[in-house]
Amino acid sequence: MNRNSSLIVKEEKLLNNGLKTINYLYSSFLNKDLESARLEVQEILHVIEMLDQIEVRNVRRKKFEELVYTMKRKGIKIDFAKGIIS
């Protein structure tokens, strides 16, 4: 599995975890369990931070791929990027 697909899998797991956490948070409110609600809020903030990091990586990768493509189009040989861009 390449890095890009492992990021997709990680993102999918985080999204699922976030949805479960939101559900737990909702249940905590219904049950007036404020301590659990605080923990769920911390968890959802962590999930958001992790998803944000994945998005930053995706944007950087896209910019890098565009740069490599532009350099190749201009005839600049790039050996280190062979495995990254086909």
C-alpha positions, 0 to 999 in steps of 0.5 A: 500500500502506498503512502497516498492510499494509507492516508486515505485509509487513515482519513476514513478511519478518523472520519468514522471515529469522529462520527462515533464520537459525535454520537457519544457526545450526543448521548452524553448530553442526553444523559446529562453526563458532563464528564463524558461530554468533556472527554468526547469534546477532547476526542473530537478536537483531536480527530479534527486536528488529525484530519487537518494534518492529513489535509495539509499533507494532501495539499503539499503533495498536490503542489509537489506533484504539480511542480515536478510535472512542470519541471518535467515538461520543461525538460528538467530531469528529476530522478528522485521523483520517479516513484512519486509521479508516474 
